[in-house]
């Protein structure tokens, strides 16, 4: 393939199975930092969800087909590169838009801005596109697009004065800016990738009576089991929350009774996905409702009614322990992913943070489940208990660290921990879906199920599914000497 210098609007066929898209510019004092990114678009010209945006805060697409490689400096020239494996792109993807954004200035302050399209392994230059700019803070530099079964490249050179958020918005990502900082920092709540704008009510205020949980009156009537436990702190809850908790504890006890596990005790750990694609579930109050429903599991299995809690995305962070009597305040302070900025990279603490709160900007937005798994394992080792540990791990998928996750969970087989993963929606859950069939383990220490919409699943059904494998693991782990 012969290299070609391109003008704005020109196109050419791409015969290489994978390409590198390299942005380059001259280093200079006072010039802004430049970042490359890519948007994967479906036939309708829009992203399908947050995972179709590949950039510095989310450097690998779940399919593995698009990767943000990062920056390199050489002889006064900076480059930032995105790799696209055209063979691995999902069938629904028909365009890959290749973008550039300026952080701390405009493209008019940048000299030598050039896009180079490099063939397989970066060994050959396929095309070169030199761009001119003025007040723009973002560019669509070019695009790879599918035409009659063949991939082609077009030089675009379209500028934006509204930065990376402006480009993202044009392709179906909704960004709601916070008035306090929006003009300078883009520290807005994260995008809603399903084409819906999150509610404007503060993300920190959970509903006093979560609307998305199946109403208590819709649950099948159950008699109070003899082993339904009174829990420390329960009496301090608001009346409506206490009533929901009472019924839910009975339903947890019924689920355990069905499995022949009446009266078992466990330490309960909660892990919440805080990746970018979870933003919609947080803004609708779904996650707050899930936490309240899981508090009933802890209340029934542990007399102290406590849960240790973690949140994770690119990094993992421990949240303060959830004590049952403090549940309303815990929901207000710590179910907070709506505060995370998708685009901002600052690690400075957010103003107005209260003690114990985690600034979600420091957690990032992509999926690194293995980091949370490792932190929970370390906690259990350092804090041994006389009862087994049940980890309730909620994620909306986009799992791509399969090998690292498998290593952690295989190593955890000999530990007194059962890992119950719950998928929130239809997505790629990778190795988690296959763990039941993975050989070479003395006991099966992992459970997994996914639901399309957890808010529509009745409490009894949810608890039945959550606790379906835990009693069997206790028996097997006891026989193997793990417990």
N, C-alpha and C positions, 0 to 999 in steps of 0.2 A: 504494500500500500504506500503510495507516494504522498509525502507531506504537502499540504496545501494551505496558503494564506487566504483567509476567508474575510469577506466583507459582511456587514450587517444584513441578515436575512438570507444569506446563502446557505445551502445544505449539501450534504454528500452522504453516500452510503457508508455504513460501518460494517466491515467484514470480520473484524476481530471479535472473538467470543467474549473477551473482557477488555475493559479499557480503564485507563487512569485519566481523570479530569484534573489538570493541574492549573491552579491560579498562581500567577507570579507577579511581583511588583518590586520596585526598588526600595530598599530600606532608606529611611531618611528621618532626621530629627523633626518632631512635631507632626509626623504623618500618623493617621489612625491605624489601628490594628485591623487586618482584613481576615475574614473567616469565610471558608467555603462551606456549602451545605447542599443538600439535595432533597427534593420533594418527589415522592413516588405517586403518580396519579393514575386513577382508573379511567375507564372509557368516558365518564362524565366530566373529566378534567378536574377532579377534586380528589383530595386524600380520602382514604377510607377511615382512618383513625390516626391518633397521635403517633403511632409507631411508624407511619409512612413519612415522617420528617426526620432526616438524618443530618445531624450537625454536632457541634462541640459538646453539647450536653446529652446527646443521644447518638453515639458514634457508630452504632451497628444496627442495621435493620434486622428484624426477627428472622427473616428468610436467609440472612447471611449474604444477600446479593449486593447490598450497597454498604460501604464502610467509609467513614470519615477517618482518613489515615493521620492527618495532622500536619503541623508546620515544620519547615526546615529552612535554615539559613545557610547560604553558600555564596561567598564572594560578593556580599552586598545585595544579594537578591533573596527575597523571602518567597517561599512557596507554601501553599496549603492544598492538600490533595484529597480527592474523593475517588474511590475505586468502585466500579460497577461491573458485576459479572452478569452479562446479558443472558447467559444460559440459565441462571438461577432465579431470575425474576419470576414472580408468580404470574400466572396466566391473566389475572385481572389487571395487571399493570401494563399500560400502553405508552406511558411517557415518564421520563425522569428529568425533572427540571433542575438545572444546575445553577446555583445562586452564589452570590457574594454579598457580604455585609461589612460595613465599616463601623468600628467601635471607637468612639472618641473623635470623630471628625467626619469629613465628607470625602467622596472619591475624587473631588477636584484637588485635594491635597496629595493625591497619590500619583506617582509617575510610573510609567511602564507597565500598567495593568494589562495582563495578557492571559488568555485561556489557551492552554495547549491540550489537545486530545492525543493521548499516547496509546499505542496498540498493546497487544498481549504482553503482560509483564513489564510494561513501560519501556520496551526495547526500541520502539519506533514511533516517530512523531507522525500522526495521521493528519492533524490540522492545527492551525494557529489562528487565533482571533484576537487582534489588538483593539482595546476599548478606550474610548474617551468619555470623560464625565465632568460634571460641574458640582452641583449642590446635592447630588444623590447620596443617600446613605445605604442603599442596597441596589443590587443589580440581578436581573436574570441574565446570566452570561450566555447560556446556551441550553439546549435540550436534546436528549436522546428520545426518539419517538419511533413507534412501530407503524410501518406503512406497507400493507399488502404482504405481511409476513416477514418483512425485512426491517432491520433497525437502521435508522439514519440519524445524522446529527445536524442540527441547525444552529447557526450563530444568531443570537437574539439581541443582546445588548440593550435591554429595556431597563431604565433606571427608576428608582423609587426614592422619594424624599422621606418616607415613613419607616425606613429601616426594615430589619428582618421581620418584624411583626406585620408590617404592611404587605410584604410578599406573602407571608403565611396566610394572612386574611384573604387574599385574592384566590387562594386555592382551597377554601373551605374550612380554615381554622379560625375559630372565634376567639379573640383575645379581649377580655374585659379589663380595662386599666383602672388602677386605684387612683383617685384624684390626688392623693398626697404626693405620690412620687412618679406618676405616669409620664410626665413631660420629660424626665431625664433618665429614668432607670428601667422602664418597662417592667417594674416589679409588680406586674398584674397577676391576678389569679390565673392558673394555667388554662390552656385552651380547652375548649369542649369540641372534641373531634367528631362528634356525631351530628354536627350541623345545628346544635341547639345552644343557645346562650344560657349560661347558668343564671339562677335567680340573683337578684341584686341584694338580697338580704345578707347580713354579715355571715361569713362562713363559720365564724366561731360560735354561733348561737344555734345549738341543735334544737330540734323541735321538742317542746315539753312533753308531747305525746306523739312519738314518731308515727307519721301517717302511713308509712310504707310497710309496717309490720301487719300481718294478718290480724284483724280485730280479735280480741279475746273471745268474743261471743261466737266467733266462727269456728273455734277449736272444738273438737269432740269432747263431750263431758267425760271427766275422769274422776274417780274417787281418790281421796288423798291417800297415797301409799304410806305404809307404816314408816318407811325410811325417809320420807321427805323431811329435810333438815331445816331447823331454824338457824339463821346465819347471822353472825356478828355484823352489826351496822344496819341490818335490814329495816329496823324500826325508824331509822332517820330518813328514809326515802320519802319523796312526795307520795301522796296517797295513790294516785293513778299508776305511778311506776311500781309501787309496792304491790298493788294488785296484779299487774302484769308479771312481776317476778314470782309471786306466789304460784300462779297458774303454771308458769313456765318451769319452775322447779319440779312441780308434780309431773309435767310432761317429760322432763329429763329422767325422773325416777321411773316412769313407765317404760321409757326406751331401754333403760338398764335392765329392768325386770324382764323384758322380752328376750334379752340376751343372757339371762341367768346370772346377772351381775348385781344383784341387790346389795346395797350397802358398801360398795367399793369406794375407796378414796383415791384422790390423785391431786397432784399439783398441776394447775392449769396455766399454760402460757399462751398469750395471744400475739400473733404476728400479722401486721397490716401492710399490704402493698401500698406504697405512696408514689408509684411511677406516674408519669404524665397522663397515661390513658385512664387512670383511675379518677381523674378530676371530676368527671360527670357524676360518678357514684358518690363522691364526697359532697358535691354541691347540692345534690338532691336529698341528702340526709340518709342515704342507704347505708353508708358505713357506720354512722352513729347508731342506726337501728341494729345493725349486725353486732356491734359491741354490746349493746344492751341485752340482746338475745344470748350472747356468749357469757355474759355475767351470770345468767341463770345456771349455766353449766358449772362455772366455778363455785357458785353458791351451793350446788347440790353435791359436788365432789369434794369440796374442801370446806371444813367448818369455819375457817377464817374468812371465806368469801373473797379471797384476793386473787388477782391475776398479775403475773409479770407480763410486760408488754414491750414489743419492739415495732418499729416501723422501718421500711426499707425502700430504696430505689437503687440509685447508683451506689449509695452507701447505706449502712445499717445504723440505726440509732435506738438506744434503749429509751423507752418512755417511763415516766414514774409508775410505780405499782398502782394498779386499779383496786382500790378498797371499796367494797360494796356500798357502804354508807356515804361515800363521796362520789358516786357514779354521775349525778348530774353535772357537778363541777368538773369532773374528769373529762366528760364529753365536751364541755365548753372549751377547756384548755388544750386538749391533746388530740382531738380528731380535727386536724388542722391542715390537711394537704392543700386546701383552697388558698392558703397563704403563699404557696410556692410559686416562684416565677419560673416559667419555662425558659425564658431567654436570658435572664440575668445571671452572671457568673460570680457576682460579688459574694464573698464569704463573711462580710461584716454583719454582725447581729442586727436584726430588724429592730427598729425603735418600738418601744412599748411592750417588749417581751416580758412575760411574767415568769417567776421562778419555776424551773423545771420544764418549761416549754422547749420544744425542739423547733428551730427555724427550718422549715422544710426546704429552703433554698440550699442548705448545706447537705441535704440528703440527695439532691439531684432528681433525675426523672426516668432513667432507664432501669431495666430489671437485672438485679444481681442477687438472686435468692440465696446463693451459697454463702454470702456474707452474713445474712441474718441467721442462717442455719448454724454457721460456725459460732456466732456470738451466743446463741441459745445453748449450744453444746458446752461452750466454755462456762456459762453461768451454772449449768447443772453440775458440771464437775466440781466447780468451786463452792457450790452450795448444796451438798448432798442432802437428800430427804429420805424419810422412812417409807415414802409412798412413791409410785411411779409418776412420771411427768407426761401429761397429755398436751401436745402443742397443736393449737388451732391456727392454721396458717392460711390466710385469705389472699388471693391474687387474681387479677383479671387476665393472666396469661402473658404472652409475649416472651415465653421462656426460651432462652437461647444458650445459657451456660450449662448445657446438659452434662458434659463431662465433669465439671467442677461440682455440680449439684449431686451427681451420682457418687463421686468420691466422698463427699461429706456424709451422705445418708448411708452409704455402705460402712463407713467407719463408725457410724452411730449405732450399728446393729447390736453391738455388745454393751450399749448404754441403756439405762432404764428410762428410755424416752420413746413414746409413740408419736409419729408425725401424721396428723390428719390435715391434708391439703384440701381446700375448697376453691374451685374455679368459679369466678364470677363472670359468666358470659361465655360465648362461643369464641374460643381463641386457641392458640397453639400453646399447649402446656408441656410439650417436650417429654423429657424423661419421666416426669411425674405421672403421666398417664400410663407409662409402661412398667412402673416399678413392681406392680403385683406379679409380673411375669419374669422379672429379672432373676436369674439363678445365682447360686453361690452365697446365699445368706442363710444363717441358721434359723432365723425367724423373719417373718414379714413385718417390718417395723414402719411401714408407710401405708396410709390409706389415701385415696383420692376420689373425688367426684366433682362434677361441674353442674351448675344450674344456669339456665338462660337469664333468669331474673330472681335473685334471692328474695326480693321483697314480696314476691307472690307465693313463695313456698310456705305453707302453714308450719307453725312452730313444731308440732308433733312430727311431721315428716322430716323437717330439718334435723331435729335431734335424733330421730331414728337413723338417718344417714350418717350423721356425725359420729355416732357411737356404735355403729354396726361392727367395726373391726377391732375396736379398742379392747373389749373383754377377751376376744380370742387371743390377741397379742399378750395380754396379761398371763393367760394360761400357758401359752407357748414359751414366753420369756421366763416364767417361773420354772418350767420343766428344764429349760436350758441353763438355769443357774444365773440368768442375767438379773432377775429380781431376787 
